[in-house]
Amino acid sequence: MFNGEAQAAPAAPVHSSIARVVRHEGDSAVLTVVSGLLPAGATVTAPVRGFPPGWQLSEGDLVMLTSERAVYSNAATPLVTRLVGRVEGQTSAGVEIAGTRARTTDATIRQSRSVTGASRGPLFEAYCVKNDMSGTYSCLALRPAA
């Protein structure tokens, strides 16, 4: 159950599919469909759109494969899990928020506000992509919650 601090099981929007990355090559990714509009197990190559500049998808990352009705038609776009909580730990390689560890990279979008003193600090939102193979998360963006 999603309570604002926990992960929600991904569900494909009506006109899209959930897919797992096989490999990311340049501006495109080879994907295996998990569920949704296209048949499960189908292999598709699609352009990668909507990620921060320089973002590199890893094998097993879950993405949304959009349909022709979407803003980015027939593209692999972020399927994000929103985590909300105090930042319990942060290093150059990752952040722990709402009890979940998420990898960060140079491409992660961060607001300039400091996240130190987390136990007493403000709430933050982390927008993450889940890796279906390892169960790990990669943080696309980290910002103070409104």
Rosetta blueprint (number, residue, H / E / L):
1 M L
2 F L
3 N L
4 G L
5 E L
6 A L
7 Q L
8 A L
9 A L
10 P L
11 A L
12 A L
13 P L
14 V L
15 H L
16 S L
17 S E
18 I E
19 A E
20 R E
21 V E
22 V E
23 R E
24 H E
25 E E
26 G L
27 D L
28 S E
29 A E
30 V E
31 L E
32 T E
33 V E
34 V E
35 S E
36 G E
37 L L
38 L L
39 P L
40 A L
41 G L
42 A L
43 T E
44 V E
45 T E
46 A E
47 P E
48 V E
49 R L
50 G L
51 F L
52 P L
53 P L
54 G L
55 W L
56 Q L
57 L L
58 S L
59 E L
60 G L
61 D E
62 L E
63 V E
64 M E
65 L E
66 T L
67 S L
68 E L
69 R L
70 A L
71 V L
72 Y L
73 S L
74 N L
75 A L
76 A E
77 T E
78 P E
79 L L
80 V E
81 T E
82 R E
83 L E
84 V E
85 G E
86 R L
87 V E
88 E E
89 G E
90 Q E
91 T E
92 S L
93 A L
94 G E
95 V E
96 E E
97 I E
98 A L
99 G L
100 T E
101 R E
102 A E
103 R E
104 T L
105 T L
106 D L
107 A L
108 T L
109 I E
110 R E
111 Q L
112 S L
113 R L
114 S L
115 V L
116 T L
117 G L
118 A L
119 S L
120 R L
121 G L
122 P L
123 L L
124 F E
125 E E
126 A E
127 Y E
128 C E
129 V E
130 K E
131 N E
132 D L
133 M L
134 S L
135 G L
136 T L
137 Y E
138 S E
139 C E
140 L E
141 A E
142 L E
143 R E
144 P E
145 A L
146 A L
